Amino acid sequence: MQKLKKLKFQLINELKPQKFKKILDLGCGEGKLSLSIANTDSLITGIDKTPKIIQDKRFKHVNKDLLNFKFNEKYDLIIVSLVLHYLEKLSAKRLLIDCFKNLNKEGILFLICLSKKDYLYNQNKSNGFFSINETQNLIKSKPRIIKEFKTSMEKHKDNKLYHKHSGIFAIFQK
Ligand SMILES: C[S@@+](CC[C@H](N)C(=O)[O-])C[C@H]1O[C@@H](n2cnc3c(N)ncnc32)[C@H](O)[C@@H]1O
């Protein structure tokens, strides 16, 4: 078992050496995941409700709540990593469906989300925690990869207690 941070970067590396021009990173945080997969000519749009300063010419940070986000263009790669559990379940489902719809031909949806096995589920049962089956039923396309993960005990910046995470990781291709 691995720590979540290490696992995230190991998972996004599954997309290398593919090249992505237009990247959307929803709930981007500091944009580290999208920047790690971007090329010199990639254009990243990162949406996060918390203002962030990301000093990289390829990165455009949009300070917005995902509940108010509307697609008006298509992308080669959409990253949805560890953010759906902050949204109410119906909104999270709609967002996931919209992400897949708004991919360019052969575009990739890269998803990491928490499942009901995660300890946070008991605190937010009406939020977006997804199983493999639920995700596949929503996206209605055969995933290139879909698997469950469990992390080792760790402590994060926002939570002083040691805990594990359980979730799923998926790559869908349009
Ligand atoms: C656990 S962090 C994940 C960051 C990044 N995606 C990653 O995997 O490294 C969750 C991020 O989602 C953002 N977030 C949570 N709820 C949101 C919402 N309703 N709209 C926009 N961003 C949100 C938080 O501000 C935070 O930066």
The ligand as an ORCA input file, in Angstrom:
! r2SCAN-3c Opt
* xyz 0 1
  C      -8.235     17.014     -1.974
  S      -7.949     18.437     -2.974
  C      -7.484     17.668     -4.521
  C      -6.601     18.541     -5.344
  C      -6.111     17.935     -6.662
  N      -7.223     17.623     -7.541
  C      -5.266     16.726     -6.410
  O      -5.744     15.591     -6.588
  O      -4.097     16.894     -6.016
  C      -9.614     18.979     -3.333
  C      -9.646     20.315     -4.049
  O     -11.004     20.521     -4.501
  C     -11.368     21.864     -4.261
  N     -12.846     21.914     -4.155
  C     -13.615     21.304     -3.243
  N     -14.928     21.569     -3.473
  C     -14.960     22.356     -4.582
  C     -16.018     22.967     -5.312
  N     -17.293     22.815     -4.944
  N     -15.704     23.720     -6.389
  C     -14.398     23.893     -6.755
  N     -13.356     23.327     -6.100
  C     -13.630     22.575     -5.017
  C     -10.647     22.237     -2.971
  O     -10.500     23.643     -2.862
  C      -9.317     21.519     -3.155
  O      -8.351     22.324     -3.796
*
